Amino acid sequence: MKKGNDSLSKENYDRTLVDEEIIRWARNPNWMESGGIYENFDENNVHGETYDIRAGDLIIMSKSDGKRDYITLKDQREITVEPFRSATVQSFEKIKLPLEMYGELWIRNALQHQGLAFTGGDIDPGYWGYLYIKIHNVGPVPVSIGFQKEIASIRFVKMHKPASRPYTTTEMLKPRDDQLPPSPPRMLYDWLQLSTKLDNLKISLNHVKWIQDRFVVGLVAGLVIGVVIICLETLLHLLLN
């Protein structure tokens, strides 16, 4: 029996690149046309169907006063993201995606377990340049980010047909405004300080209660002693009369 055209054929589905394909594509000498990881690619960062992205030279930190710090991570080697602070990390690698490929990006599990959250997702076809990874420390302890340390993982997905236009026609060498860490008013960032102040207030209240308890005990003791003295004076007066 003759088979008809299968509209659900394999070619109609997006397909994820695996290790050897990632390496071959990443090293593509014709990366301007076909894409690739054209700067700082490391074969050791390929794992199955993913590639580990490393932290690059620039990290932008939010501050409690609503401003931002632009830090050269290469010089400091490591930076700490404090609780309830946000940061945008520039990738060490540069990537160019062809029109028939998109990327799926997520923060590494080890950093998630430390309390970092990631507002990321898909990387559009035609993306070209550094990746800018916006993270938030929603945990109670500081988290360290090191220069050239793995920060995120990316999966490359080849689509069943190319997109009609690229994400950008110029190389991304600095973050867009929506890729910068948010800098809201101070009050949104003071939960940890408020918690500390409440703990200190609790300690102070406990101290006041301790003083109050001692005062009450002293007062009662004084009243008892006073009553005893009055009774003794009365008794002595009766005996002398």
Buried (B, 14 or more C-beta within 10 A) or exposed (E): EEEEEEEEEEEEEEBBBBBEBBBEBBEBEEBEEBBBBBBBBBEEBBEEBBBBBBBBBBBBBBBBEEEBEEBEBEEEEEBBBBBBBBBBBBBBBBBBBBBBBBBBBBBBEEBBEBBBBBBBEEBBBBBBBBBBBBBBBEBEEBBEBBBBBBBBBBBBBBBEEBBEEBBBEEEBEEBEEEBBBBBEEEEEBBEEEEEEEEEEEEEEEEEEEEEEEEEEEEEEEEEEEEEEEEEEEEEEEEEEE
